[in-house]
Amino acid sequence: MAALVEYVRNHGEGNWNVVQKNTGLACCGKSWRLRWANHLRSGLRKESFSPEEEIIIIELHAKMRNKWARMASKV
């Protein structure tokens, strides 16, 4: 995965199909995009929510329903 992190550092996010061609890594672009977005991207938080964050999420869900991306920007 170091090759993917290095590629994104040098070229930025986007055009994930080119990653395989430029790094020799053998996955499709969709796989690289998902790997980056869900596991490797800087700023990702993997710890549990605090009690305060849980309350905020419950309140936001009551207002916004299943607009998870919008809610995530407010937590």
VOKEVEX-181146 format. One record per residue (C-alpha): x, y, z; chain; residue number from 1; residue in three letters. Coordinates in steps of 0.2 Angstrom, whole numbers, plus 5000, padded with zeros to 4 digits. Last residue first. Layout:
BEGIN
X Y Z A NUM ALA $
...
This chain:
BEGIN
4903 5079 5067 A 75 VAL $
4896 5092 5054 A 74 LYS $
4904 5085 5039 A 73 SER $
4899 5068 5043 A 72 ALA $
4881 5073 5043 A 71 MET $
4882 5079 5026 A 70 ARG $
4890 5063 5020 A 69 ALA $
4877 5052 5030 A 68 TRP $
4862 5060 5022 A 67 LYS $
4851 5046 5029 A 66 ASN $
4838 5055 5039 A 65 ARG $
4843 5074 5039 A 64 MET $
4834 5080 5055 A 63 LYS $
4832 5064 5065 A 62 ALA $
4849 5059 5059 A 61 HIS $
4857 5075 5064 A 60 LEU $
4850 5073 5082 A 59 GLU $
4857 5055 5083 A 58 ILE $
4873 5060 5076 A 57 ILE $
4875 5074 5088 A 56 ILE $
4871 5063 5103 A 55 ILE $
4884 5050 5097 A 54 GLU $
4897 5064 5095 A 53 GLU $
4894 5069 5114 A 52 GLU $
4896 5051 5119 A 51 PRO $
4912 5050 5110 A 50 SER $
4912 5040 5093 A 49 PHE $
4924 5025 5092 A 48 SER $
4941 5026 5084 A 47 GLU $
4944 5024 5066 A 46 LYS $
4946 5042 5061 A 45 ARG $
4952 5046 5043 A 44 LEU $
4962 5062 5042 A 43 GLY $
4975 5055 5029 A 42 SER $
4967 5043 5017 A 41 ARG $
4973 5025 5018 A 40 LEU $
4958 5015 5024 A 39 HIS $
4941 5019 5017 A 38 ASN $
4944 5032 5003 A 37 ALA $
4961 5025 4998 A 36 TRP $
4955 5007 4997 A 35 ARG $
4939 5012 4989 A 34 LEU $
4949 5022 4975 A 33 ARG $
4961 5008 4973 A 32 TRP $
4947 4995 4971 A 31 SER $
4938 5006 4958 A 30 LYS $
4954 5008 4948 A 29 GLY $
4957 4990 4946 A 28 CYS $
4970 4980 4956 A 27 CYS $
4987 4974 4951 A 26 ALA $
5000 4986 4957 A 25 LEU $
5013 4990 4944 A 24 GLY $
5014 5008 4950 A 23 THR $
5011 5018 4935 A 22 ASN $
4999 5007 4925 A 21 LYS $
4989 5001 4941 A 20 GLN $
4987 5019 4947 A 19 VAL $
4981 5025 4930 A 18 VAL $
4964 5018 4933 A 17 ASN $
4962 5028 4949 A 16 TRP $
4960 5044 4939 A 15 ASN $
4958 5055 4955 A 14 GLY $
4968 5059 4970 A 13 GLU $
4984 5068 4969 A 12 GLY $
4999 5065 4958 A 11 HIS $
5014 5064 4970 A 10 ASN $
5006 5060 4987 A 9 ARG $
4993 5049 4978 A 8 VAL $
5007 5039 4970 A 7 TYR $
5016 5038 4987 A 6 GLU $
5001 5032 4996 A 5 VAL $
4997 5019 4983 A 4 LEU $
5015 5013 4983 A 3 ALA $
5015 5011 5002 A 2 ALA $
5000 5000 5000 A 1 MET $
